[in-house]
Amino acid sequence: MANSPNGDTPRREQIRREAARLFAARGFLGVGVDEIGRAVGISGPGLYRHFPGKDAMLADLLVGISERLLAEGSRRAGEATGPREALESLIEGHIDFALDESALIILHDRELFNLPEDDRHRVRRLQRRYVELWVEVVRRVFPALAEEAAEPRARAAVHAVFGLLNSTPHSRSLDDRAEMAALLRRLALGAFAAA
């Protein structure tokens, strides 16, 4: 079985996708390993070849998405030719996440408290770094937010935009993905400009 670029097997990726979908639909406590196994075509105990247990699956999903958002955001900001391009690229990346990974957003909202304390703290640390990446870029794009006294307003604006983008699993009403992405892009840029 071939490994993905991050070293994971296609089966492990499949288990992740199905576990995220099931946990988001019925809650972490409402899904058993046998059900996850059935969803990927193996026995429940067969999952233990890929994950030590259901708790490890949840931690892998929530820590993993936080690591991925930070890495992708850092890459996007680093490759941009200027602050405005960096902000637009960050927004594009987060919109892709919000539209394509809605189960992970729901899972995070509902199940973060079910993580062991160390994993929960790790997720929060990664999220803070992701927020700070955005705050730095936003302050370079909007001069009114660059002043020292405006830093809390920039941070509040970043959190508000995340709230807007991350609400799409609950509020998406446009069937056309490109149309929804364009609307979210305009709303995010407008929110930053209003700050």
N, C-alpha and C positions, 0 to 999 in steps of 0.2 A: 504494500500500500504506500503510495507516494505521500511525502510530507508537503505541507504548505510552506510558504516562505518563512513563517514564524515557527516552524518545526512541528506543527500539529498535523495530525492525520486528517484526511477528509471525514472519517467517522467521528472524530472528536469535534470537528466543526459542525457536523450534522447534529450531534448530541447537544451542543451549545444552542444551536438555532431552535431545536424542538423544546429544550428545557426552558429557554427564554419565552417562547410562545405559550407553553403550558403554564408556566409560573405567572405570566402576565394575565392570562385568561382566568385562572382559578386560584391564584395565590400560591406561594411557596409551600405553605402547610397543607394545601388542598391537592397536591400532586405527589404521587409516590414514584419510586424508581421503576417499578414494573410498568407504569404508564409511560414514562419517558422511554424505557426500553422498547415497548411496543411501537411507539411513534417512530423509532429509528430501525425497527426490524431486528432487535436482539432481545435477549432476556434481561429483566431488571438486574439480576446479579452480574450479567455481562458488562454492565456499565462500569463496574468496579475495575475493569481493566483500563479504563480511560480516566476515571475520577475516583478518589477515595470514598466519596459519598455525595449525597444530595447537597449538604452544606458546602462542600468543595465546589460543586457546580455553580451555586449561587455566588460564592466568592470569586470564582473565575470569571463569571459574567460581569459582575459589578466592578471589580478591580480592573478587569480587562478593558472594559469600555472607557473607564477613566484614563487608563494608560494610553489607549488608542487615540482618544480625543486630544490629549496633551501632545502626543507625538505628532499627530497629523497637524494640529494647530501650529506647533513649533516649526514644522517643515514648511507649511504654507507661509507663515510670517517671514521665515528666513529666506525663502525663494523669491519673495515679492521685491519689485524694484523700488518701491516707495511705500510710505505709510497708508495711503489711500488704497493701493492695490492689496496691501496686506490685510486691511480691514475687510475689503470686498471678498478676498479669498477665505478669510476666517468665517465670514457670514455664509459663503457658499458651502464650505465644509460642514458647518453646523446644520445648515438646512438639509444637506444630504443625509446627515445623521438623523435628524428629526423625522424626515420623510421615509427613510429606509430602515430605521432601527426603532420603530415605535414601541415594539415589545420591550426593549431595554429601557426606554424612558419610563414606561408604566412600571416595569420591574423595580427600577431605582426608587420611584416615588413610593411604592407600596412596601418594598421588602428590605430597604437598607438597614432597618432596625433588626432584621433577622441575621445579619452578618455578625460573626464574632467581633469583639471590640477592636482587636488589632487590625482586622481587615476593614472595618468601618472607618477607623482613623486613617488608614492608608488611602481609602477612597476620598475622604475629605481633604487630605493633604494634596492629592493629585488634582482635585477639583479647584482648590485654592490656587495652585500654580497655573491652571488653565485660565481662571478668572484674571489673574495678574498679567498673563500674556495679553489678554484682550484689553485690559485697562491700559497697559503701556501703549498699545497700538492706537486705541481710541484717543488717548491724550495727545498723541502725535498728530492725529488727523484734525482734531477740533481744538483750535487755540484756546477757546474759552475754558476747556477742561484741562489745559496744560498747567495752569497756575496751581501752586501747592494747595491752596485752600479748596480747589475744585476736585481734588482727588476722590473724596467720598462721593461726590456727585457722579464722577466717571464710573466708579465701582457700582453705585446703585443703578446706573444706566445699563451697565453690562449685565447685572443680575436681572434687570427688567427685560432686556432683550432675550436672555436665556429663557426666562419665563414665557415670553411670547413664542419663541421658536419651539420650546419643549411642550407647549400646549397642543401642538398639532395632532398627537394621537387622540386627543379628546375633542378637538374642534375642527378637524379637517372636513370641509364640506365641498371642496372642489375636486372633481374626479381627475381632471387633467393635471398631472404631476408638474409639468412645466409652468402651467398657469399658477399653481399653488406656490411653487418655488419663487416665481417672479413676485407674487404678492408678498410673501414673507421677506424677500430681499428689500422691497420698497419700505415695508413696515419697519424693519430693523434699522435701515439707514435713516429713516425718518425719526425714529425714536432717539437715535444718537444725536441727530441734528437738533432735536428739540431740547436735549439736555444741555 
